[in-house]
Amino acid sequence: MNKTILVTAIALGLLAITLGAFGAHGLKKIVDAAAVESFNTGVRYQMYHALFLLFLGIWDGIALKQKRIVFSLVLIGVAMFSFSIYLLALNQLTSFDFKRIGFITPIGGIFLILGWFLVGFYMFSSKQKSSA
C-alpha cells in the first residue's frame, strides 16, 4: 500500500508541475487572467496533496487500513477538486458548459478536508508511545 501511495504522490506531483508550467506559459495566451488564476489554484492544491500523500506513504504512525481510507479520500478529493477546476478554467474553449458540473469542486474539497481530519484524528488517537 505504501508503494501505491508513493507512486500516486509522485504522479500527482509530476502532473502538477507539468500543468503548472502549462498554466504559466501556454494557458494565459488562450484564456483570461481569471481562468489562469483559477487553474493555478487547482495546480496548487494538487501539489499540496501530492506532498501530503508522500508524507502518508512514508509515515508508519497509522494502521494500513487507516492509510487506505485517507489515501482514498485524498485521491477522490484531488480528482474532484483540482480536475473540476481545470475543466472550469478551460470552459471558454469548449462547447460543453463545465459550469454544470461546478458543484463537484466543493464536494472534492470536502473529501480533502476529511482526509486531513482523519490523519489528525488517527495521529492523536494512536495508542503508540511517542518519544516526546
Secondary structure, 3 states (H helix, E strand, C coil): CHHHHHHHHHHHHHHHHHHHHHHHHCHHHCCCHHHHHHHHHHHHHHHHHHHHHHHHHHCCCCCHHHHHHHHHHHHHHHHHHHHHHHHHHCHHHCCCCHHHHCCHHHHHHHHHHHHHHHHHHHHHHCCCCCCC
